[in-house]
Amino acid sequence: VSRFEGVPMAPPDPILGVSEAFKADTNDLKLNLGVGAYRTEELQPYVLNVVKKAEKLMLERGENKEYLPIEGLAAFNKATAELLFGADNPVIKQGLVATLQALSGTGSLRLAAAFIQRYFPEAKVIISSPTWGNHKNIFNDARVPWSEYRYYDPKTVGLDFEGMIADIEAAPEGSFVLLHGCAHNPTGIDPTPEQWEKIADVIQEKKHMPFFDVAYQGFASGSLDEDAFSVRLFVKRGMEVFVAQSYSKNLGLYAERIGAINVVCSAPEVADRVKSQLKRLARPMYSNPPIHGAKIVANVVGDPTMFGEWKQEMEQMAGRIKNVRQKLYDSLSAKDKSGKDWSFILRQIGMFSYTGLNKTQSDNMTDKWHVYMTKDGRISLAGLSLAKCDYLADAIIDSFH
Ligand SMILES: Cc1[nH+]cc(COP(=O)(O)O)c(CN[C@@H](CCC(=O)O)C(=O)O)c1O
């Protein structure tokens, strides 16, 4: 008898499992609006031109395959912190930021969770309700207790700002507050600049630690600086801040697993100590990170022409999603006779729209219409083409009523 008798079959991942089901569907009407991965108007995966250009350069230069240091590629770490905080930010000039290249956003979050578990064993993390599906897994597996703060208001299909503030206020002093830097996943609803100011006030008053998950910088609005507004606001207040970064979406480097964990500290020697302990946690976890994605980012950001081309391609990707949002809204408004207000689709930002479809209705979208989406009612607009908006509108209207 096998020693693995006690190992049960794990359930499919609520997000990545949808892609598996999509692949298995043979109906040619099928639409994959599950995973948050950009697709072109032809619904094909997209490798940015600037990435191909950088890779060609790298190939010509010839690179060795030596280990990177535990903290990753120095040129990447410099570039990633400058992109996030702004190259002229005092926290960079004063050496207050501990930056470690990590295994994309997920790996950055997990490394930070391990640090929190080790150095703040009494603290807990509070996460938005709802939030990205993997956040709970990451903190559970890192043995970091978490609870939720109110975020989405189904009545207004908007932000429950009062509830959010109240729950952050009520959390034990010194809690870690997990915040989506921009393009909230799954709701697509972001606080306004004024609301970010108030969120910063209450976090400062309660001596909480802000912990930003920045997975869509430049991809949400098309502007790297605009999408970093919330992070830079908190840093400007002189707070110590955790920020996890990812280049999966904005540079299309999904499978390269390139991101970073940044910790803004109150003094350079504090940043040095924090960095040394993050390295100590990374070493037995994966030892040192993969070089390819880090080189692509460093080369693109390090070359003014390629950096400019990247910004243009980000604007194009963000622009295509905005067009699809508008077309879906127009199709729904034209077809739906119920008088339902679909304008929430236009108010939401980034890759996703939180439709309000419940699990049964989402099942109908898949079973009857071959539209694949996550069961919380989220659709990834990145997987939608203008040509398919009418079909999707029919499916949504049929599923709602
Ligand atoms: C908020 C957020 N944080 C972190 C990540 C991690 O991404 P990465 O840098 O590749 O580790 C993602 C990706 N989430 C989309 C992609 C698929 C996934 O769940 O992972 C998604 O929600 O569809 C996020 O949406």
The ligand as a MOL file (V3000), in Angstrom:
LIG
                    3D

  0  0  0     0  0            999 V3000
M  V30 BEGIN CTAB
M  V30 COUNTS 25 25 0 0 0
M  V30 BEGIN ATOM
M  V30 1 C -3.3750 41.4800 -7.3580 0
M  V30 2 C -2.4310 40.4260 -7.8860 0
M  V30 3 N -1.2750 40.1800 -7.1750 0 CHG=1
M  V30 4 C -0.4010 39.2690 -7.6030 0
M  V30 5 C -0.6220 38.5360 -8.7540 0
M  V30 6 C 0.4460 37.5160 -9.0730 0
M  V30 7 O 0.8820 37.5010 -10.3700 0
M  V30 8 P 2.3890 37.0050 -10.6620 0
M  V30 9 O 3.2070 38.2350 -10.6450 0
M  V30 10 O 2.2990 36.4030 -12.0370 0
M  V30 11 O 2.7910 36.0350 -9.6170 0
M  V30 12 C -1.7930 38.7200 -9.5370 0
M  V30 13 C -2.0590 37.9340 -10.8140 0
M  V30 14 N -3.4120 37.5120 -10.9140 0
M  V30 15 C -3.9560 37.1560 -12.2090 0
M  V30 16 C -3.1250 36.0990 -12.9290 0
M  V30 17 C -3.3500 34.6570 -12.6070 0
M  V30 18 C -3.0870 34.3560 -11.1630 0
M  V30 19 O -4.0730 34.2940 -10.4140 0
M  V30 20 O -1.9130 34.2170 -10.7640 0
M  V30 21 C -5.4290 36.7630 -12.0150 0
M  V30 22 O -5.9810 37.1340 -10.9470 0
M  V30 23 O -6.0370 36.2160 -12.9600 0
M  V30 24 C -2.6980 39.7040 -9.0860 0
M  V30 25 O -3.8270 39.9660 -9.7810 0
M  V30 END ATOM
M  V30 BEGIN BOND
M  V30 1 1 1 2
M  V30 2 1 2 3
M  V30 3 2 2 24
M  V30 4 2 3 4
M  V30 5 1 4 5
M  V30 6 1 5 6
M  V30 7 2 5 12
M  V30 8 1 6 7
M  V30 9 1 7 8
M  V30 10 2 8 9
M  V30 11 1 8 10
M  V30 12 1 8 11
M  V30 13 1 12 13
M  V30 14 1 12 24
M  V30 15 1 13 14
M  V30 16 1 14 15
M  V30 17 1 15 16
M  V30 18 1 15 21
M  V30 19 1 16 17
M  V30 20 1 17 18
M  V30 21 2 18 19
M  V30 22 1 18 20
M  V30 23 2 21 22
M  V30 24 1 21 23
M  V30 25 1 24 25
M  V30 END BOND
M  V30 END CTAB
M  END
